[in-house]
Amino acid sequence: MTTTFPQGQFWKIVLRRATRARAHGALQPIETEAIELCDGGLPFIVRVAVNLARKAAERQAAPTGHPRPNPFLPYDPDLFVCDISPSHLCLLNKFNVVDHHLLVVTRHYEHQEDLLTFADFTALWTCFAEVEGLAFYNSGAEAGASQTHKHLQIVPLPWARENPVFPFAPLFDQEEMIRFGKLKALPFGHVIAPMATTAENEPLVLAEKTQALYGLLLDASGIAPIDVHQAVRASKPYNLLITREWVMLVPRSRENFETISINALAFTGSLFVKTRQELQRLTEFGPASVLREVGVPC
């Protein structure tokens, strides 16, 4: 039987493990400069990489002509945070842009394009019971998934004390979610539903609610389950974003805008670029237009 973390201790364990991982050189944060942009009345934060040399060097060191190794089997013990459940564990994201970026990883191999399960949502809400965060899932390479081993990701909230918890946060109106299932200010195709949570809700109860909403959002997006080699996957790529207050699904048409990779966090107003040249191109084209380009029509 897997021993999970003691109740109320998750965040302390995260902080302790992150400190150790940095001391051992296992955690290698990507230094960035945050730039604020406004496009069509929408606020964006663009993080521009200062130095990607370490990450580039690791990729170049990988043998050519071979599949990329699975970083989760086996995982680096210095990046291990804790066991979450018999089916999932928590790791630190090695090349993090946001502090304490966490990965919720299946203990045994499952494909990243497989549909999320009750066990996945239970593991997520076990963490959410301990820390306020934004979780996201990149389903498929076209949605920004860089690893094929199934994993959800959590970034703690807020990202900055002096700003909203994330750039688009003021736009997430509960009444709009309930009435229309979408937010009129967002320039990309999406469906969204509120999460009715209380302090008394147990992870198992919230996991069941989230799984039900997930199915409804997939159906509303025209994304059907399909059988691929005896696994159930989605018929189209998508990003899923989850907080304690809502669940949002964003169908995707492609991963990149030119050389800029777009993952789920972009749809909350937070983008990442590798160079000043990419920042200039993003500014010229407009980040809201970029989100329309890689998403689907509203």
Beta strands, then each sheet from edge to edge (+ up, - down):
strand 1: 32-39
strand 2: 42-49
strand 3: 80-83
strand 4: 88-92
strand 5: 102-106
strand 6: 133-139
strand 7: 151-156
strand 8: 191-194
strand 9: 225-228
strand 10: 231-234
strand 11: 238-242
strand 12: 246-251
strand 13: 256-257
strand 14: 260-261
strand 15: 270-273
sheet 1: 1+ 2- 15-
sheet 2: 3+ 4- 5+ 7- 6+ 11- 12+ 8-
sheet 3: 9+ 10-
sheet 4: 13+ 14-
end
